[in-house]
Amino acid sequence: MKMKMKMKIDEEQREFISGIKQEGDEVESEEEEEGPSTAKQPEGPSKAKQPVKEELIYYSLSLKELRTDFSCHEGEPIVTWLIQSWDSGANSLELDGNEARKLGSLGRDGGIDKAIAKKKQNQSLWRKILSAVKIRDPLKHDTVGHATEWTTMEKGIIYLRELAVREIIYSDPQTIIDPDEVPCTRGILRKCVQSTPPSYAHTLGLVVVSEDYRSTVGETANMLRYGASVFRLVETRT
């Protein structure tokens, strides 16, 4: 059985893909139709920037490939599995109810897998997983375990993104589904600070200095990476 993964691309990406695609790939595209414009065109050599056209490209995935890419590993925390699923493209994989029932044990958890299989409507795998986790754990604090002290900045950023996923699961409605677009609230920052080892406490303190901090989780992660690199550079010169 094959399933389809959809991905939005612009014209430049489409030309690149069409040059490397192999015979037999299933490609379906939907181009936006442009009607005649009645607006006055600007004079002179400068031209208004044209909107980028996007298409939907479909790739077939077998059940075996899907399980390989999106299954929770043995002993892996649920929130870590969620982040891995997002990064692997779970939001680009559209499933109907019949396909969802054939996924098997993606989450290695009877409650989650049963909830995924019960969803009849067409949804992305990402939304099905989020909904299933919320059904199994209706209380927010049950989803993320105790905050262990992370040992590298990248592990700290993973923990930050895991906290963002928890916010997505229990937000109503789910207007934001990208962990990196979640606002980095004081509550998220507090939990991240509590798990910060002494070696990175200074870096985190430099990034988060004001009470009205309003960046997203993705922006905060980039600032933490930059802060850590600067701190390492200073250390090597002293």
N, C-alpha and C positions, 0 to 999 in steps of 0.2 A: 504494500500500500504506500502511495506517495502522498505527501502533503505539500502545500505551497507556502513558501516564505516570500513575503512582499517587501520591496525596498524602494523608497523614493530616490530618484537620481535626477540630476540636471542634464542638459544637452551634452556638455563636455564629457561627463561621466558615461553617458550612453554611447558616445562615439568610441570611447576607450573600450567599453565592455563588448560592443559589437565587433571590435577588431580581434578580441581574444576568445570570444565564445566558441564552443565546440559544436559540431553538428549534432542535432538532436535536442539541444537545450530548448526548453519551453519558455518563450518570451512573449508577454502580452503587454502592450503599452496603451496608455490612455493620455492623449495630449489635450491640453486645454484649447478650446476654440476661441479665436479672437474675432470679434466683430469689428466693423468699420468704426473708426474713432471720429467723433464730431468735434473734439477739442482742438483749439487752435494750436498749430505746431510752432515751437520756438524758432525764431529767426536766427540766422548766422550759422557758423560751422558746427557749433556745439549741438549735440543731440541728447534728448532725454534718455535716461537709462531704461532699457527694455526689461520687463520682468522676466526672470529666469523660468523657462518652461520645465516642468517636472513630469516624470513618467513613473509608472509602477512596473517594476520588473519582478517576475515570479520565478522562483527557483524551487525545484521539487526536492523534497526530503523524504526518505523512507522512515518507517517507524524505528528501525534500528539506529539510523543516524540521529534521529530526534532524541531517542533515549540516551545515546552516547553523549550528545551535546548538552542535554538539559537535566539529566538525572542527578539527584543529590548523592554525594559520595558517602560511603560508610563512615559514620561518626561526625559528619560535617554539620555544623549548626544550621538551622533553618534559614536564619538571616543571611548567612554566608552563601548558602545555596541560592537565595533570592538575588543577591548581588551578581553572582556568577551567571544566573539565568538572564538577567537584564543585559549584562555585558556580552553575552553570547547571542543576543538578538531575539529574546523571547517576545518582545513587543512587536516584532515584525512577522511573527508566525500566527496566521489566522486559522482557527480551528472551529469546526462545527461540533454539535453534540456527539455525533457518531464517532468522529475522529478522537474526541477527548476521551471517550470510553475505552479506546484501544491503546491508550498511552501506557497503561500498566502502573508500576510503582515508581513514579518520577521522584516523589518526595520522600520515599522510604518511610512513610508514615500513613497508617491506614486511614486516619481522619482526613488528611489532606488529599490523598489520592481518591478517596471516595467522593469528596466534595468537587474535585476537578471533573470526575466522570459524570457527575449529576448535572453539570451546567449544559443546558440544551442549546442555548443561543450561540450564534457565531460571535466569537470574541478572540482577541489575541491570547496566546498562551500566557503572557505576562499578567493580563487582567484575571484570567482563570486562576492562576496561582495565587495572586494577591487575595482574591475573594475566598479561595479555599483555606488559606492560612487564617483569615479573619473568622471564618466559620469554626475552624478547629479551636482557635484561641480568641474568643470574643473580648477578652480583657487585654488591654494594651501592654501591661507589664509582663505578660506571660510570653511574649514573642521573643524578646531579647533577654538573654541570661545575664548573669553578673558580669560586670565590666572587669575583665582581666587587664593587667598592665601590659601594654604593647611595647615591643622592643625596638621597632624601627618606625620611621615616619610613615612609610607606605602602609604598614599594618595599622597605624593610627588613623590614616585616611580611610582605610577599609572599614574600620569601626565607625568612623564618622558617617560614611555612606550607609552602613547598616542601620544606624539610628534614623537616617533619612527615610529608608524603606519602611521602617516601623511607622513613621509619621504618615506615609502614603497609605498604608494599609488601613489605618484607623481614621483617616480624614473623610469627611462626609460633606459634599460629594468629593470624589477623587478627581479634582480638577488638574492636579499635577501627578504625572505618573513616572517622570524621570527623576531618579534619586538626586542627580546633580543640580536639578532646578528647585529643589525643596529649600525654602528659606532656612538659614542657619539660626534658629531661635536660641534664646538664652538657655532653654532647657536642654537642647542638643549640645550646646557648648559646655554646659555644666557637667553633663555625663562624660563628655570627651576629656575635660580637664581632670575629672576624678580618676581617670585611667591613665593619665599622662605620667611617664617615668620622669625622674628628676632631670635627666639629660635633655629632655625636650620641653620641659616646663617653660623655660625662658623663651623658646621659639613661639610656643602657643601664646604666651603672654604678650609678645610683640605684635602678633596678628590681631588678637582680640583685646582691644584696649578701651573701647567705649561702651557705654550702656545702650546706646542706640545703634549697635552693630546691625547692619541690614543686608549682608551679603548672602548669596546662596551657598549651599553645601559645596558645589563645584568650584565656585570662586574661592571659598575658604580653603579648599584642598590645594588649589594652585598657589595661594599665598603661603600655606604651610610648607609646600615643597620649596618655594623660593626662599622662605625664611630659613629653612634647614640648610639649604645650599650656601646661603650667605654666612650662616653661623659656622659651617664647616670650613669655609674659606678663611674666616677670621681666625679660627683655631689653628689652621696650618701656618699662619703668618705670625703667630705669637709664641 
